[in-house]
Amino acid sequence: MMYKTLADDIGYGGIWEHTVYVIDAKESCDPQLTMKITLKHTSRNMLKVTVGMSTNLSSSTPDYVYEYPIFNNQGGPYYMQGGSSEADKTIECPAADSQLTSILGILFAKRKPGLSSRQNQASAKR
């Protein structure tokens, strides 16, 4: 890459935001939490994906919420895969998430071993 492309505007062969990111990727990954998400919708710019977690199985609201930035009302008014066929409405995404793993660690660290979920909730309110 020529250094000049960092100075030029995007309309004149430059790079967007005059920025380059260099990422060192891990050679291997050993995720503690994995998910498979399947979405079907006709307009990907109308979707926002969030994951909520709670240690209370009967809770109607999560203790923690994580929003996935990749699915945040963006991508235009197109099917999930960008095409126009019925199959293009569906997308399947595997996810290995260290952010969720750390949140789960926080949630379960608050629990006292040997107590039921209700006993842990009562203990947390004191």
QUICOR-V262123 format. One line per field, one symbol per residue. ss: DSSP state (~ for helix, > for strand, _ for the rest). phi: phi as a letter, one per 20 degrees, with the letter a starting at -180 (. if undefined). psi: psi as a letter, one per 20 degrees, with the letter a starting at -180 (. if undefined). Layout:
ss = ???
phi = ???
psi = ???
This chain:
ss = ___~~~~__~~~___~~~_______________>>>>>>>___~~~_>>>>>>__________>>>>>>>>>_____________~~~~>>>>>>>_~~~~~~~~~~~~_______~~~~~~~~~_
phi = .eggffeffgfdnedgmlccddceeffcccfeccccdddcaebffddcdccdcbeefefecffcccdeffdclconecfgdnecegfffdcdcfbdcfffffffffffffeefndfgfffffffff
psi = pphhhhhqqhikjrppjkqppppoqqhrpmqipqqoppppqioijjqppqpqqqiohjqiqqhqpppohhnmlrjrlrrhjiajrhhiipqpoqpoohghghghgggihiqpqiqrgghhgghhi.
